[in-house]
Amino acid sequence: MFLHADKIINNGKTDDLKRCRKDILTILSVALESVDPYRVTYEYLSKSDFSNYREIYMLAFGKASVGMAQAVCDILPLKEGVVITNEKKKVKSRNVNTFVGDHPIPTTRNVIATEKAISMVRRCRSEDLLLVLISGGGSALFCKPRVPLKDMQALTDLLLKCGADITELNTIRKHLSFVKGGQLAKLANCKILSCIISDVVGDPLEFIASGPTVPDTTTFEDAKDILIKYDLWDKVPASVREIVEKGLKGEIPETPKPGDEVFNKVDNVVIANNLLACKSAEKKAKELGYRAKIFSTTITGEAREVGPFLVRKAMDELKSGEIMIGGGETTVVVKGDGKGGRNQEMVLSAVEILRETELLFASLATDGIDGNSDAAGAIADGYTMERSFLKRMNYKDYLDNNDSYHFFKNLNDLLITGPTGTNVMDVQLVVHS
């Protein structure tokens, strides 16, 4: 599953480190397999009875949409389906149209695909079922903004770079959209079953892909407060401020809230999440002979602060043959012009603390795409600093430039999987050899 796995393993200076590096790759592979979108969707839907519906329609969007949709097509007779993905793959079904969009910045392709999806949803009748398959990346891919697309692109770029977390990002997205924040549910005149692969810490349904079929507890006021918090109110395009102000004045309706009768026809179910991946990692670690424990599946914060925290915790708590498993999603405040992502930066931030310890630290983005790079994460151990010195690299320079990718590329310690077709945030492993 990992590109250049042999090099990563052989970078271990001792036989123990080589064995641990190999085990880490095995454990992470099992974690990814457990949240395979086809597998989890097939397992869930195969237990249900859909015989009472006249027709079944399907709408899938997100990084896992192709796998999820294929499982539906292999189980159920569909009248029609629309899939919006960032993968160059198609669902094999004559009744399903697959559209390729862009992530994380939405483009015209995303908007056109979303308009096709809306047209299909409007064809659903009261005796039909609309299956909505939601996964990480859905906020960008399922996109029908109230502002010009170029303004939405500029806003998204600002929010991604300012350090806002996913709930803050999606609060703003919901109030600049025609379909997010429960508004898709208002468009459908039939029963809706949403199967969700969660990419948000704690699985809050209203923030996963901006909750298109879920009641929204956030407001236009919240959206404005977030923009002010990050000093963006005067920096965002004028059209964004205009929509928010209109919403505050009641000139644009609020997103549908809890208690709205439109949700009486909707069932939302999480079929895979970070906890599932971490539990699978724990199980595999025990099979390999480790004493394993899950520290947390709700890890958040600044990546370069979380990395040292996790390693120090492991130094205090782990003994030889033990492994600490964590999950969640951190953020990065981009100040440099380097290449990398939150997982690589998290590991880079800990290399000095790891020095001369018997610990190994790996962090992986389960979607296979970490930040602006083609890597999913990175791995380091007690000899990483020494190896970087031999290549005349100062990790602090790379950290200051947000250039974790090139640091680990030069050491052949990048974790590269390619796009995995799923997304349940990130998984961290700290191992005491």
C-alpha positions, 0 to 999 in steps of 0.5 A, spaced: 500 500 500 505 504 501 510 507 495 517 505 497 515 501 503 522 497 503 526 504 503 522 506 509 523 500 513 530 499 511 531 506 514 531 503 521 538 503 523 537 497 527 533 491 526 528 493 532 527 499 528 526 496 521 521 491 524 517 497 528 517 501 521 514 495 518 509 493 523 507 501 523 506 500 515 502 494 516 498 497 522 496 503 518 494 499 512 489 495 516 486 501 519 485 504 511 482 497 509 477 498 515 474 504 512 474 502 505 468 506 502 465 500 498 466 495 504 462 499 509 457 501 505 455 494 502 455 491 509 451 497 512 446 497 506 445 489 505 442 489 512 436 493 510 430 492 506 428 497 500 422 494 497 417 499 500 419 504 495 417 506 488 424 508 485 431 509 488 435 515 487 442 516 489 446 522 490 454 521 492 459 526 493 466 526 497 472 523 496 469 516 498 463 517 493 465 512 488 466 506 492 460 508 496 456 509 490 459 502 487 457 498 493 449 501 492 449 499 485 452 492 486 446 491 491 440 496 489 436 497 482 437 504 481 432 509 477 438 514 477 444 516 480 449 522 480 456 522 483 461 527 484 468 525 486 475 528 485 478 521 483 478 520 475 474 514 476 467 512 474 461 508 477 460 502 473 452 503 472 448 505 466 444 509 470 449 513 474 453 519 471 459 520 475 462 527 475 469 529 476 470 536 481 476 539 484 478 539 492 479 543 496 478 549 492 471 548 488 471 550 480 466 550 475 466 543 474 463 542 481 458 547 480 455 544 474 455 537 477 451 540 483 446 543 478 445 536 475 444 533 482 439 538 484 435 537 477 435 529 479 433 530 486 427 535 484 425 529 480 424 524 486 417 523 488 414 522 495 414 514 494 421 514 492 427 514 496 433 518 495 440 515 498 445 520 499 452 518 500 456 523 504 464 523 505 470 528 507 471 533 501 463 533 500 463 541 502 467 543 496 465 538 491 457 539 492 457 546 491 452 551 489 454 558 492 450 564 493 456 568 491 460 568 485 464 562 484 471 566 484 469 569 490 467 563 493 474 560 491 478 566 494 474 565 501 476 558 501 483 559 500 483 565 506 480 560 510 484 554 509 490 558 510 488 562 517 488 556 521 480 555 522 478 548 523 473 544 519 467 546 523 468 554 523 470 553 515 463 549 514 459 554 518 461 559 513 460 555 507 453 553 509 451 560 509 453 562 503 450 556 499 444 553 496 445 546 498 449 545 505 446 546 512 440 542 511 438 545 505 438 539 500 433 536 505 428 541 503 429 540 495 427 533 496 420 531 496 421 524 498 424 519 504 432 521 505 437 516 507 444 519 508 450 514 509 456 518 512 463 517 512 465 522 517 471 526 517 470 531 522 472 530 530 467 527 534 462 526 528 458 532 528 453 530 523 451 538 521 459 539 520 460 533 515 460 535 508 457 541 511 451 537 513 446 538 507 441 533 510 442 535 517 439 541 521 443 546 522 445 550 529 449 555 526 447 562 524 449 568 519 451 571 526 456 565 527 459 566 520 460 573 521 463 572 528 468 567 525 470 572 519 472 577 525 475 572 529 481 571 524 481 578 521 478 576 515 471 580 515 475 586 511 479 581 507 473 577 504 470 579 497 465 584 498 459 579 495 461 575 502 459 580 506 453 582 502 450 575 503 452 575 511 449 582 512 443 580 508 442 574 512 443 578 519 437 582 516 433 576 514 433 578 507 435 571 506 432 565 510 436 562 515 438 555 514 433 550 517 434 548 524 432 543 529 425 541 529 424 543 522 419 538 519 423 537 513 427 533 517 421 528 519 423 524 512 430 524 513 435 519 517 442 520 517 447 514 519 455 514 520 457 508 517 465 509 518 469 514 522 476 515 525 474 510 531 473 505 526 480 506 523 483 506 530 480 500 533 482 496 527 489 499 528 489 497 535 486 490 533 492 489 528 497 491 533 495 486 538 495 481 533 503 483 532 504 482 539 504 489 542 500 492 548 496 497 544 491 503 547 487 508 543 489 515 546 484 519 543 480 520 536 478 527 537 485 530 537 485 537 534 490 543 535 496 546 531 500 540 528 506 543 530 504 543 538 500 536 537 506 532 535 511 534 541 505 533 546 504 526 543 511 524 543 512 527 550 506 523 553 509 517 549 515 518 553 512 518 560 507 512 559 510 507 554 514 501 555 518 497 550 513 493 546 507 498 547 504 502 542 499 509 543 494 510 537 491 517 536 486 520 531 483 526 529 485 532 525 489 538 526 490 545 523 496 548 520 497 556 520 501 557 513 507 562 514 512 559 509 511 557 502 514 550 502 510 544 501 507 539 506 501 538 510 498 537 517 501 530 518 508 531 515 508 537 519 506 534 526 512 529 525 517 534 523 515 538 529 517 532 534 524 530 531 528 533 536 524 530 542 524 523 538 532 524 538 536 518 542 529 515 544 526 508 542 520 511 540 517 511 533 512 516 530 508 516 524 502 520 522 497 519 516 492 522 512 487 517 511 485 520 504 492 519 502 493 527 501 496 531 506 496 538 505 499 541 498 503 534 497 502 528 494 504 524 500 499 522 506 504 523 512 511 521 514 515 517 519 520 518 524 524 515 529 530 517 534 535 517 529 531 522 524 535 528 527 542 524 526 540 522 519 538 529 517 544 532 519 548 528 515 544 531 509 546 538 512 538 539 513 536 543 519 529 541 521 527 548 524 528 551 517 524 546 514 518 547 519 519 555 519 517 554 512 512 549 512 516 545 508 515 538 511 515 534 505 522 536 502 525 534 509 522 527 509 523 526 502 530 527 502 530 522 508 525 517 504 521 517 510 514 520 506 508 515 507 505 515 500 499 511 498 496 515 493 488 517 493 485 512 498 478 513 496 476 514 503 477 520 508 476 519 516 481 524 518 488 522 520 491 516 524 497 517 529 502 511 531 507 512 537 511 506 538 516 504 543 521 499 540 
